[in-house]
């Protein structure tokens, strides 16, 4: 009888200890191991540069290393899918472009993830204006002259940083609405596209300020217009697309770089990531990088990110529909 009671007591204590172990582990402070930032595009370019700078700065506040994983391919779908299907524990974070996650919903009839169901916003980080840029061999100093030349030449090439990207859609949209035929040339990222633009292998492209300005300053590229409400301080003589005669809403969208996590990530974890992201974006080092890259800080949390995403949806849906681009 005594031995049975002893065994029962020992078993009860062991069961209690085993039951308590997971609860104790679950209470371990976040983060307790390295965090991975997935950037679904190739290395190089403004977005990748910001992702790496942000990871370096956030690691200081989080107390853990941040690893950047360039999971490029399929118009951002490969990296986005990997992030959406990762465990919802805050150790996998997606840094991406709102235009990409919006556009893909209209460009593809089926995706391996559902953006609304599988991903949650942490914060918007910054906005990025895009430049309409040409090789100096193109005999055009403004948008009107570019369109006139393209109609006459009938062999103009319009490069983009990927199939389904904003540059791709704009080239198709121009063909539909301005009756100008551009041959679309897709690249795997902005860097190789700009190299070919400088080399004269393509005539025109939508480019970022950080990649373009050094070449423009050296006379190797010519910027005709910017997608912004106002002229950029870095390019005060370059008109907006609206000023240049392209006032359609489809030419206006300003892309945002956002931080997202798998849906179901605990609220305290999202709050911690948001707090550290906002702190990092407010540092002198990040602000300096943004200015050089021509990005405008827009770090304002999850609600603002979601609101801007919702506002972009109908504009990009019209752009995709009118351009006629489908990728499946």
FENKA-V929321 format. One record per backbone hydrogen bond with DSSP energy under -0.5 kcal/mol. NH is the residue of the N-H (numbers start at 0). CO is the residue of the C=O. E is the energy in kcal/mol with one decimal. If there is no record, write none. Layout:
# FENKA-V929321
nh | co | e
NH | CO | E
NH | CO | E
This chain:
# FENKA-V929321
nh | co | e
4 | 0 | -2.1
5 | 1 | -2.4
6 | 2 | -2.4
7 | 3 | -2.4
8 | 4 | -2.4
9 | 5 | -2.4
10 | 6 | -2.7
11 | 7 | -2.4
12 | 8 | -2.2
13 | 9 | -2.4
14 | 10 | -2.6
15 | 11 | -2.2
16 | 12 | -2.0
17 | 13 | -2.6
18 | 14 | -2.6
19 | 15 | -1.9
20 | 16 | -1.4
21 | 17 | -0.9
22 | 18 | -0.8
23 | 19 | -2.2
24 | 20 | -2.4
25 | 21 | -2.8
26 | 22 | -0.9
27 | 24 | -1.8
34 | 64 | -2.4
35 | 90 | -2.6
36 | 34 | -0.5
36 | 66 | -3.3
37 | 35 | -0.6
37 | 92 | -3.5
38 | 36 | -0.6
38 | 68 | -2.3
39 | 37 | -0.6
39 | 94 | -0.6
40 | 38 | -0.8
48 | 44 | -2.1
49 | 45 | -2.7
50 | 46 | -2.3
51 | 47 | -2.2
52 | 48 | -2.2
53 | 49 | -3.1
54 | 50 | -2.4
55 | 51 | -2.1
56 | 52 | -2.1
57 | 53 | -3.1
58 | 54 | -1.8
59 | 55 | -0.6
59 | 56 | -0.9
60 | 56 | -0.8
61 | 57 | -2.5
62 | 58 | -1.7
63 | 58 | -0.6
66 | 34 | -3.2
66 | 64 | -0.5
68 | 36 | -3.1
68 | 66 | -0.5
69 | 67 | -0.6
70 | 38 | -0.9
70 | 68 | -1.5
71 | 69 | -1.2
72 | 39 | -0.6
75 | 72 | -0.5
76 | 73 | -2.0
77 | 72 | -1.5
78 | 70 | -0.7
79 | 75 | -2.0
80 | 76 | -2.8
81 | 77 | -2.0
82 | 78 | -2.1
83 | 79 | -2.6
84 | 80 | -1.9
85 | 82 | -1.0
88 | 86 | -2.1
92 | 35 | -3.0
93 | 259 | -3.1
94 | 37 | -2.6
94 | 92 | -0.5
95 | 93 | -0.6
95 | 257 | -2.1
97 | 255 | -2.4
100 | 96 | -1.9
101 | 97 | -2.2
102 | 98 | -3.1
103 | 99 | -2.3
104 | 101 | -1.1
105 | 101 | -0.6
105 | 102 | -1.8
106 | 102 | -2.0
107 | 103 | -1.6
114 | 112 | -0.6
117 | 113 | -3.4
118 | 114 | -1.5
119 | 260 | -2.9
121 | 258 | -3.1
122 | 258 | -1.3
123 | 300 | -0.7
124 | 256 | -3.0
125 | 256 | -1.3
126 | 295 | -2.7
127 | 254 | -3.5
128 | 293 | -0.7
130 | 206 | -3.4
131 | 224 | -2.9
132 | 130 | -0.8
132 | 204 | -2.9
133 | 221 | -2.9
134 | 202 | -2.2
135 | 219 | -0.5
137 | 134 | -2.4
139 | 137 | -2.5
145 | 141 | -1.9
146 | 142 | -2.5
147 | 143 | -2.0
148 | 144 | -2.5
149 | 145 | -2.6
150 | 146 | -2.1
151 | 147 | -1.8
152 | 148 | -3.6
153 | 149 | -2.2
157 | 182 | -2.6
158 | 156 | -0.6
158 | 203 | -2.7
159 | 184 | -2.0
164 | 161 | -2.1
168 | 164 | -2.3
169 | 165 | -2.7
170 | 166 | -2.1
171 | 167 | -1.8
172 | 168 | -2.8
173 | 169 | -2.8
174 | 170 | -1.5
175 | 171 | -1.8
176 | 172 | -2.7
177 | 173 | -2.6
179 | 173 | -0.9
181 | 179 | -0.7
182 | 155 | -3.0
183 | 181 | -0.7
184 | 157 | -2.2
186 | 159 | -1.6
188 | 160 | -1.7
188 | 186 | -1.2
192 | 188 | -0.9
193 | 189 | -2.8
194 | 190 | -2.0
195 | 191 | -1.8
196 | 192 | -1.9
197 | 193 | -2.8
198 | 194 | -1.9
199 | 195 | -0.6
199 | 196 | -0.7
200 | 195 | -2.2
201 | 195 | -1.1
202 | 156 | -1.1
203 | 156 | -1.8
204 | 132 | -2.3
205 | 158 | -0.7
206 | 130 | -2.5
206 | 204 | -0.6
208 | 128 | -0.5
209 | 292 | -1.2
211 | 207 | -1.9
212 | 208 | -2.9
214 | 211 | -0.8
215 | 211 | -2.4
216 | 212 | -3.1
217 | 213 | -1.2
218 | 215 | -1.3
219 | 214 | -2.8
220 | 214 | -1.0
221 | 133 | -2.5
223 | 131 | -3.1
223 | 221 | -0.5
224 | 131 | -1.0
225 | 238 | -1.4
226 | 129 | -2.6
227 | 225 | -1.4
234 | 231 | -1.2
235 | 232 | -0.6
237 | 234 | -1.8
238 | 236 | -0.6
240 | 225 | -2.2
243 | 239 | -1.9
244 | 241 | -1.5
245 | 240 | -3.1
246 | 244 | -0.8
250 | 247 | -1.9
251 | 248 | -1.5
252 | 248 | -0.8
254 | 127 | -1.3
254 | 252 | -0.6
256 | 125 | -2.7
257 | 95 | -2.7
257 | 255 | -0.6
258 | 122 | -2.8
259 | 93 | -2.9
260 | 119 | -2.4
261 | 91 | -0.6
262 | 117 | -2.5
264 | 261 | -1.5
265 | 87 | -0.6
268 | 265 | -0.7
269 | 265 | -2.2
270 | 266 | -2.7
271 | 267 | -1.8
272 | 268 | -2.4
273 | 269 | -2.8
274 | 270 | -2.4
275 | 271 | -2.3
276 | 272 | -2.5
277 | 273 | -2.6
278 | 274 | -2.1
279 | 275 | -2.5
280 | 276 | -2.5
281 | 277 | -0.9
281 | 278 | -0.6
282 | 279 | -1.6
286 | 282 | -2.3
287 | 283 | -2.2
288 | 284 | -1.8
289 | 285 | -2.5
290 | 286 | -2.0
291 | 287 | -1.9
292 | 288 | -2.3
293 | 289 | -0.9
293 | 290 | -0.6
294 | 289 | -2.6
295 | 126 | -2.4
296 | 294 | -0.5
297 | 124 | -2.2
298 | 124 | -0.6
299 | 123 | -0.8
299 | 297 | -0.7
300 | 123 | -0.5
301 | 121 | -0.6
304 | 300 | -1.8
305 | 301 | -2.5
306 | 302 | -2.2
307 | 303 | -2.6
308 | 304 | -1.9
309 | 305 | -2.5
310 | 306 | -2.0
311 | 307 | -1.7
312 | 308 | -1.3
313 | 309 | -0.6
314 | 310 | -0.6
315 | 311 | -2.5
316 | 312 | -2.1
317 | 313 | -2.0
318 | 314 | -2.1
319 | 315 | -2.6
320 | 316 | -2.3
321 | 317 | -3.1
322 | 318 | -2.3
323 | 319 | -1.4
324 | 319 | -0.7
326 | 106 | -2.5
